[in-house]
Amino acid sequence: MSARGLFLFLAVGIIWGTPYFFIALALEGFSTPSIVWIRVTLGALVLLPIAIARGALKPALKAWPWVLGFAVFEMVFPWWFITEAEKSISSSLAGLLVTTVPFIAALILGLMGERAAWHPMVILGLVLGFSGVLALVGIDAFAGHIELLPVLMMLGAAVGYAVAPIMADRNLKEVPTLGAITVSMAIVSVVYAIPALSVLPAELQASPPTSSVIAVVYLGLIASALAFMVFFSLIKEVGPGRAALITYVNVVVAFLLGVVFLNEPLTVGFLVGFPLIVLGSFLAARSRGEYIPKKKRLVTEATGEIGIPEHL
């Protein structure tokens, strides 16, 4: 990885590890629909002129059905689930549960017929990651540290985060990413406008804490608009495979911010589930060639019917 690639990797990894912390601060003064609406509206307003200047808007508007689907799975439901869940669980736990995205994506791709998703190491990653979630939820729920519903909401958000890139990769390849993200944010802004504007005036009249105001502005300008722009540059520099590994930087940042600044507890379930989830996601997310069972490899190698991937 080049020096520029490393800088971009660390930058977006750190930025996208912070939303969980800032969501916790924002919830002290705003409701979920207000937080999501302010976030996407600020992000759309910043990205819109850039997208227009680069000619990225028109192709995205032409592909609006798939952009709409991307918006639903990437933002509409995940950002609601995450914000609501953080009313009951710690920001560090929220960040950890989102690291399940790679192995959920691997499982989805496997069910869609991608043979590479059934590589033994990918399967091992799926088993380890799922075991980590079970350990985390089971131990902490038994000890009374967490409730099941917020965890399910976080896993629902992770499913959305896993589905959206797959949808975009298969249906939005010809659409500039900047345009797709800008239109997506505009769509989400419209979706949340009525529920947000029905409560936001009262929330502002109640004088929310300065920290909450700063938090929602940060979520819109830095954690959304700037982060997406840096992420686009990172993908061009190192490719989507390596770019996806920012997940592991995200969880460390979310963990440190929660424990150090919000005094969030370190539970037994967290300590047991953390390494299993991270290791499982890492193994499941690694790029691999098409998996060919050993017996079939021996047969095809002898007959010369197909080539054998080097890593096998």
N, C-alpha and C positions, 0 to 999 in steps of 0.2 A: 504494500500500500504506500502510495506517495505521501510526502509531507502534507500536501494539500488534502489528500484523501483522508489522512489521519485527523487533520484539524476538523474537517467537515463531519467526520464520524463522531468525534468527541463532542462537537458542538451540538449536533442534533440529538445525540444520545443523552447529553445533560439536559437540554431543553425539554425533551419529551419525558424526562424523568421527574420534572417539576409539577405538571398539572395536578397530580393527586394532592400535593401539599397545598397548592393555591386553591383548589376546589374546597378543601377543608376550611381555609380562611374565608373564602367567598360565602360559604354556607352560614357564616355567622351573621350575615346581613342580607342575604338574598335567597330566594327560593330556587328550586331546580330549573323551572322554565325560564326565569330571568337570567340565570347564569348561562344557560345554553344559548339563549337568544342573543345576549350581549356578546358572547364569545364569537358566534358565527357571523353576526352582523359586522362587528369590527373587522374580523378576518376578511369578509367579502369586500368591504369598503377599501381595504388596503390592497387586496389582490386584483380587484376589478380593473383599475387603470393600467396595471402592468399587463394583465391578460389581453386587454384591448390593444395596447401598444405592440404586443408581440403577435397579434393575430390569432390568439389561442381561443378566443371566445366563440367564434362562429362554428368551428368544427364541433365544439362541445354542445352547442345548442342544437345542432343537427342530430346529434346522438343522444338527445335528451332522455329517451326511455331508459337507456343503460346508465346515464349519469344520475337519473333519479334513483335507480336501484342502488347505485354506489352510495349515494347520499344517505339512503335509508339504512344500509348496513354499516356504513362507516361512521355516521354521525347521529342520525335521528334517534335510533334506539341506544347505541353504545353510550353516547354522552349523557342521555337521560339516566340509563342504568347506573353508570359510574357515579354520577353526582348524587343520585338518590341513595345508592349503597353506602356512600361515605358519610351519611347521616348516622350509620350504625356500626361501620367498621373503620379501622384505622387507614390512613392514607398509604402506609407502608404495605399493609395487607392488600389493598386495592392494586398497588403497583405490582406486587408479586403475582396476583391472580391473572393479570394481563399477560404475563410471560407464558401463559398456556397457549397463546395464539399460534406459535409455530407448530406445536404438535396437533392442535385442532385442525390447522390448515393441512398438515400431512395426512391426517385421517380423512378429511373431506376429499382430497385429491385421490387417495387410495380408493375411496368409494366411487369416485367418478371414473375409475379405470386406469389411473396412472400407475404403471407397474413399479416405477421407481419408489413409490410410496410404501411398497411392501418389502423393501430391503430389510434384512434382519436388524440392522442397526437403527433404522427408522422405527421398526416395531418395538425394539428395546426402549427407544426414547418415548414412545407412546405409553408403554407400560410404566416406566419410571415416572413420567410426568403425571399420569393418572393416579399412581400410587401416592405421589407427593400431595396432590389435591385431597385425596381421601385421608391421608395422615393429618394434613393441616386442618381440614374441616372436622374430622372425627375427634381428634385430640382436644382441640380448642372448644368445640361444641360441647363435648362431654364435661369439660372443665368450666363451662359457662362463660367462655370468653367471647364467643361470637354467635350470631344467629344464622340460621341456614338461608333465609330469603336473600339477604344482601350478598351472600357468596354466590347464590344462583344468578343474581342480577349481574355480578361481575363476570361470571362465566358466560352469561348471555351476551355481554358486551364483547368478550373475547371471541365468541362465535362470529359476531358481526365483523370484527376486525379481521378475522380469518377469511370470511366469505367475500368481503369487498374487494381485496386485491385480486382474488381469483376471477371475480366477475370482470374487473377492469382489464386484467391480462387477456381474457378471452374475447372481450367485446369492445374494448376502448383502445386498442393498440394504435389506431390511426388518429386518435384524439390527443392533443397536447395535454400532458398531465396538469399543467397550470390552469388550463381552461376547464378541465373536468373538476378540479378542486374548487375553483372560483364559482362555477355554476352550482356545484353541490352545496357550498356554503350559502349561496343566495336562496336555494330551495329550502334548506333547513331554516333559514331566517324567516321565510314566509310561513313555514309549518308551525314555528314556535311563536309567531308574532302575537296572535290572539291570546293564548294562555299567558304569555309573558307580560304583555301590555295591560292585562287585566289585574295584575298584582304589582307590577313594577312601580307605578306612581305611589302607592301606599308604602312600599318598601323604601323608596327614596325620601318620602315625607317623614319616615321614622328615623331618619339620619343613620344609615348603616355605618359601621366602623370604617375608618379610613383604610384599614388593612383589607377589608372586604372589597372596597372600591378599587384599590390598587390591584387586588387579586383578579377581579373580573377583567380589568383592562389588560393585565398581563396575559391572561388566558386567551384573549382575542388577538392582541398584537404580537406577542412573542410565541406563546405555545401553539398558536394556530397559523397565523399569516407568515411570520418569519420562519417558524419551524418547517412548514411545508416547502418554502422556497429553498432553505438549506438542504432539505431532504432531496429535492429534485437535483440539486447540484451534486449531492453525494452519490445518487444513483448513476448519474452520468460519469462520475469519477471512478467508482469502484464496482458498479454493477448492482442489480437488485439483490443478489444472493448475499453478498457481504454487507450491504446496507441493512438487511433484515436483522443482522446481529446487534444492532443498537438496542434491541430488547433487553440485552443483558446489562448494558450500561444504565438503561432506564430504571431497572429494578433496584440497582445499587443506590442511585440518586434518590429514588422515592423512599427507600429504606432509611438512608442517612437523614434526610430532611424530616421524616416522621419521628424518628427516635430522638434526634438531637434537638429539634426546634419545637415539636409538638408533644414531647415526652410520652410517646406511644410505647406501650410495653412490649418486651420480647417474650413471647409465649413459647411453651414447649412445642406446640403444634407448628409454629412459625419456624423454629429452629430445625425441626425434623423435615417439614415439607419443603422449605426453601431450597436446599441443595438438590432434592429429588426433582422438583419442578424445573429448576434452571438446567440441570444436566439433561433431563428428559427432553426439554424444548431444544436444547443445543443439538442433541443427537437427531431428533426428528426434523430439524430445520436444515441440516447439512445437505448440500446439493449432491445427488448421486445419480449414476447412470441407471438404465433400466435393469432391474434385478432379474437374473436368470438362475433358477435352481441348479444345484451342482450336477444332478443327473442329466439335465437337459444340456448343460454346458459341455459335458463330456461327449454327448451324442453329436451336438452341432459342431464341436471342435473337430471331431473325427470326419464328419461328412462335409464340413466346410460350408454349411448352409447359411450361417450368419456369423458375424464377427463377435468376439468376446470383449466386452468392455475391459479396459486396462486395469481398473481398480479391483476386478474380480479375478 
